[in-house]
Amino acid sequence: MATSMAPAATVPSKFPASNISSIKTFAESNGDAPIPSTFYSITEPPDDVARDLAASIPVIDLSLLNSDDPQLHFKAVQQLGKACQEWGFFMITNHGISENLMEDVMNKSNEYHNLPLEERKEFANKGYLEPIVHGTSFFPQAETANYWRDYLRVITHPQFNFPHKPQGYKELAFEYSRKIRGVARILLQAISESLGLEADAIIESTDFDSGLQIFFVNLYPPCPQPDLSLGIPPHSDHGLLTLLTQNGVGGLQVKHHGKWVEVDPLPKCILVNTGDQLEVVSNGRYKSVLHRAVLNNRDTRISVVLVNGPALDKDISPAQGLLEKEKPLFESRTYNDYVQDMRKSKFADKSALSEIRL
Ligand SMILES: O=C(O)CCC(=O)C(=O)O
């Protein structure tokens, strides 16, 4: 938190946002002073948040998906299909990733963002699919507002990359990213089954075993004007499934039936959202969910977010098994082209997906 607090004023600071290479460093020096107006990004009225729906977010017990009992397995597959269809978002419990590993990853993620700025900046100003990138905001080249977030973004599959500092982070991240891929694989098999396909249909058609995995470590410092600014604007993820944990500080909201729903995770669970590539392979059945990160003025929030997608060179289209009875809703495109096109589009919506809709 800030050490020297500037007096509150009504006029936004004129700090040139483009000079901010770490919002954490900026927030610490800005204290309680108004934020630069370039960070004003909330456009919807606060009553667009549906607080009563948080408790309805589906919970999937991964141990039931893995069950040898066909009835338990079948019921869990149906629940998962319903969660993908109705929400595009769910929590998973009994996922088999130890609490210690999750805590260690979160603690090292915090240590990473506490490294001196000079060390974090080693990975600054790199392209989207560079192995290791440190940045701030969301998508600086295309955005009209700045966002109150620092991030580390690392490609952890098919090649594993990771910063060497802080000590021990790389080893933990290796173990964690592999375990998350294992969980994503189980979910994709069950999702295939829920669509009436063979369990390995999505894994094979997306070449998931050579698939891209991106490891994001987001940090959102306390913001003195959380009602004006966002950590991340509304967007969908480009991959198949994104798995997310946070440091106990809330801020993730998902769009459900036109309203924002605050996510209040069960202890030790992993949050999952469906991405654009799942919408394509399911031929529009399982829509990618819009989500955003809101801010608070008290606590630093950290989220560790792993986007799991197809192999970059793989042409992705609606699953063949679905096209026996229905027309394709999307044209096929390599995942790499999709990701590159997304970087050219407006981004804060699902415009990249609209581009390939037939
Ligand atoms: O921090 C969060 O809860 C959301 C993160 C997110 O949407 C992203 O990294 O794309």
The ligand as an ORCA input file, in Angstrom:
! r2SCAN-3c Opt
* xyz 0 1
  O      -8.160    -11.704    -12.630
  C      -9.208    -12.183    -13.008
  O     -10.054    -12.598    -12.227
  C      -9.540    -12.246    -14.480
  C      -8.330    -12.476    -15.300
  C      -8.606    -12.541    -16.763
  O      -9.722    -12.427    -17.204
  C      -7.506    -12.725    -17.693
  O      -6.333    -12.814    -17.258
  O      -7.789    -12.784    -18.918
*
